[in-house]
Amino acid sequence: MKLANQVALITGAASGIGKAQALLFAREGAKIIAADIQSEKLQETVSEIKVGGGDAIGRTTDISNEQEVITLYEQAINAYGKISILCNTAGVFDNLIPMAQTDLPLLRKILSVNVVGTFLVTKYVLQSMIDHKYGVIVNMASDAGLIGGGAGMAYTISKHAIVGFTKQINAEMGHDGIRANAIAPGLIQTPMVQPFINDEDSPIVKAFKRIPAQRFGRPDDIAKASLFLASADSDYLYGEILSVDGGLLSTLRF
């Protein structure tokens, strides 16, 4: 029970990595506030947690909408009194669209969720963490936030921003008992990228052939890394970007 007495808010909890985080954190003793824009799937996550003996509530939230984020925060505090762990997992993909085909509406959509949404949720959750002089933040970056060519232009911009955001949190809040790290997933089998995994000609499938692990990642792979970063096992890690990609980036160094 590595997260006993902790309260974790997890965005993107209706499916994929966010759902895996919510289920694992609940098994490790955390009370869960699950947030997502997908209402029905979100309630499935909450139900699974409760069937397993965990404690959770679900709140349908568009994290790019500040008022909805404020409501999420207020409901979480009313339910549990604090938020000690935040997993900023919600995100949208740009479907590998290159810069020449990236229009302003697409760029704004990607940034509004991946960057603005992550900023808004963190901004309000920090209020509780500051009050309790303790907090752990796990942001979701990407291998595409560490290199060029890992995705389309809009997604790449957004995930590079998350890397900088993670480091800035520590620079500003580290002395207040709050630490932030990020995970950079590689090719993970989630609903967001599954269509490209099924396409033999996609850049994702071609990249897969370079993975030393010789398999696509699973949401549980990221959830387990998130548990490490959220628990006391990593209490001396501040501002690190943990690449969980089966060795994909290591193949780019040869």
C-alpha positions in Angstrom: 0.0 0.0 0.0 2.5 2.6 -1.2 -0.2 5.3 -1.4 -2.1 4.8 1.8 -3.7 8.0 3.1 -3.1 9.8 -0.2 -5.6 11.4 -2.4 -4.9 11.4 -6.2 -6.5 13.4 -8.9 -6.0 11.8 -12.3 -7.1 13.4 -15.5 -7.7 11.3 -18.6 -8.9 8.5 -16.3 -11.6 7.1 -18.6 -9.2 5.0 -20.7 -5.7 4.2 -21.6 -2.9 5.3 -19.3 -5.1 7.4 -17.1 -7.4 4.5 -16.3 -4.4 2.2 -15.6 -3.1 4.8 -13.2 -6.4 5.2 -11.4 -6.8 1.4 -11.0 -3.3 0.9 -9.8 -3.2 3.8 -7.4 -6.5 2.7 -5.9 -5.1 -0.8 -5.3 -2.1 0.9 -3.6 -4.4 2.7 -1.1 -5.1 6.1 -2.7 -8.5 7.7 -2.8 -9.1 8.6 -6.4 -10.7 11.6 -8.1 -11.0 10.5 -11.7 -11.6 13.2 -14.3 -12.2 12.9 -18.1 -14.4 14.4 -20.8 -15.8 10.9 -21.6 -18.6 10.5 -19.0 -19.7 6.9 -19.6 -16.2 5.5 -19.8 -15.2 7.5 -16.7 -18.0 5.9 -14.7 -16.7 2.5 -15.8 -13.3 3.4 -14.3 -14.9 4.5 -11.0 -17.1 1.4 -10.9 -14.1 -0.9 -11.4 -12.3 0.8 -8.5 -15.2 0.4 -6.2 -15.7 -3.2 -7.2 -12.1 -3.8 -6.2 -12.7 -2.2 -2.8 -11.3 1.2 -3.6 -12.6 4.7 -2.9 -13.2 6.9 -5.9 -15.4 9.6 -7.4 -15.6 10.6 -11.1 -16.1 14.1 -12.5 -16.7 14.8 -16.1 -14.4 17.7 -16.9 -13.1 19.6 -20.0 -9.7 20.5 -18.6 -9.3 23.3 -21.1 -12.2 25.1 -19.5 -11.2 27.0 -16.4 -14.6 27.0 -14.8 -14.9 23.3 -15.1 -11.4 22.8 -13.6 -12.4 25.1 -10.7 -15.6 22.9 -10.1 -13.5 19.7 -10.3 -11.1 21.1 -7.7 -13.9 22.2 -5.4 -15.7 18.9 -5.6 -12.5 17.0 -4.9 -11.7 19.1 -1.8 -15.3 18.7 -0.6 -15.1 15.0 -1.0 -11.7 14.3 0.4 -10.3 17.5 2.0 -7.0 17.5 0.1 -5.2 16.5 -3.1 -1.7 15.1 -2.4 -1.0 13.5 -5.9 -1.8 14.9 -9.3 -1.4 12.9 -12.5 -1.8 15.2 -15.5 -2.6 12.4 -18.0 -5.3 13.8 -20.2 -4.2 14.7 -23.7 -5.0 14.7 -27.4 -3.0 13.6 -30.4 -2.3 15.5 -33.7 -2.5 12.4 -35.9 1.2 12.9 -37.0 0.2 15.9 -39.1 3.4 17.8 -40.2 3.8 21.6 -39.9 2.9 22.3 -43.5 -0.6 20.8 -43.0 -1.0 22.1 -39.4 -3.6 24.9 -39.3 -4.3 27.2 -36.5 -7.5 25.4 -35.2 -5.5 22.2 -34.9 -2.7 23.9 -33.1 -5.0 25.6 -30.7 -6.9 22.4 -30.0 -3.7 20.5 -29.1 -2.3 23.2 -27.0 -5.6 23.9 -25.2 -5.7 20.4 -23.8 -2.1 19.3 -23.6 -0.7 22.6 -22.3 -3.4 24.9 -21.1 -5.4 22.1 -19.5 -2.4 20.7 -17.7 -1.5 24.2 -16.5 -5.1 24.9 -15.2 -5.5 21.7 -13.3 -2.0 22.1 -11.7 -2.7 25.7 -10.8 -5.7 24.9 -8.8 -4.5 21.6 -7.3 -1.4 23.5 -6.0 -3.6 25.4 -3.7 -4.3 22.2 -1.7 -0.7 21.1 -1.9 0.6 24.5 -0.6 -1.9 24.4 2.3 -0.6 20.9 3.3 3.0 21.6 2.4 3.1 18.4 0.4 2.4 17.4 -3.1 3.6 15.1 -5.9 2.9 15.9 -9.5 3.3 13.4 -12.4 3.0 15.1 -15.8 2.6 13.2 -19.0 5.2 14.2 -21.6 6.2 12.0 -24.4 9.3 10.9 -26.3 8.0 13.5 -28.8 8.8 16.0 -26.1 12.4 15.1 -26.1 13.2 14.9 -29.8 12.1 16.1 -33.1 10.2 13.8 -35.5 8.4 11.8 -32.7 4.9 13.1 -33.8 3.3 15.9 -35.7 4.3 19.5 -35.2 1.5 20.5 -32.8 1.8 17.5 -30.5 5.6 17.9 -30.4 5.3 21.5 -29.4 2.9 20.6 -26.7 5.0 17.9 -25.1 8.2 20.0 -25.2 6.2 22.5 -23.2 5.3 19.9 -20.6 9.0 19.1 -20.1 9.7 22.8 -19.4 6.5 23.2 -17.3 7.6 20.2 -15.1 11.0 21.7 -14.4 9.6 25.2 -13.7 7.2 23.7 -11.0 10.2 22.5 -9.1 12.1 25.7 -9.5 9.1 27.6 -8.0 7.6 25.1 -5.6 10.3 22.7 -4.6 11.0 24.5 -1.3 7.3 24.2 -0.4 7.3 20.4 -0.2 6.0 20.0 -3.7 7.9 18.0 -6.4 7.1 17.3 -10.0 8.4 14.8 -12.5 7.2 13.7 -15.9 7.0 10.5 -17.9 7.9 10.3 -21.5 6.0 7.3 -23.0 7.1 5.8 -26.2 4.7 3.6 -28.3 1.9 2.7 -26.0 -1.2 0.8 -27.0 -3.9 3.3 -26.2 -7.0 4.3 -28.0 -5.2 7.5 -29.1 -2.6 5.7 -31.1 -4.2 2.4 -31.9 -5.3 3.4 -35.4 -1.7 4.0 -36.3 -0.5 0.8 -34.8 -3.0 -1.0 -37.1 -1.5 0.7 -40.1 1.5 -1.2 -41.4 2.7 1.8 -43.3 2.5 4.3 -40.4 5.7 5.9 -39.0 4.7 4.4 -35.6 4.8 0.8 -36.9 8.2 1.5 -38.6 9.5 2.9 -35.3 8.3 -0.2 -33.6 10.9 -2.3 -35.5 13.6 -0.4 -33.6 12.4 -1.0 -30.1 14.8 -3.2 -28.1 11.9 -4.5 -26.0 10.3 -5.9 -29.2 6.8 -5.0 -28.1 4.5 -2.0 -27.9 4.1 -0.6 -24.4 1.0 -1.1 -22.4 -0.9 1.4 -20.2 0.2 -0.6 -17.2 3.9 0.0 -18.0 3.3 3.7 -17.6 1.1 3.3 -14.6 3.8 1.4 -12.8 6.3 4.1 -13.5 3.8 6.7 -12.3 3.4 4.8 -9.0 7.1 5.0 -8.5 7.1 8.8 -9.1 4.1 9.3 -6.9 5.3 7.3 -4.0 8.0 7.9 -1.4 10.3 5.5 -3.4 11.2 8.6 -5.5 11.2 11.3 -2.9 14.6 12.6 -4.0 13.6 13.0 -7.7 12.7 16.5 -8.8 12.2 17.6 -12.3 13.2 14.4 -14.0 11.8 13.2 -17.3 11.5 9.4 -17.2 11.5 7.9 -20.7 9.4 4.7 -20.6 9.6 3.5 -24.1 11.1 0.0 -24.3 14.4 1.5 -25.3 13.1 3.3 -28.4 15.1 6.5 -27.9 18.2 4.6 -27.1 18.2 3.3 -30.7 18.4 6.9 -32.0 21.8 7.3 -30.3 23.7 4.7 -32.3 
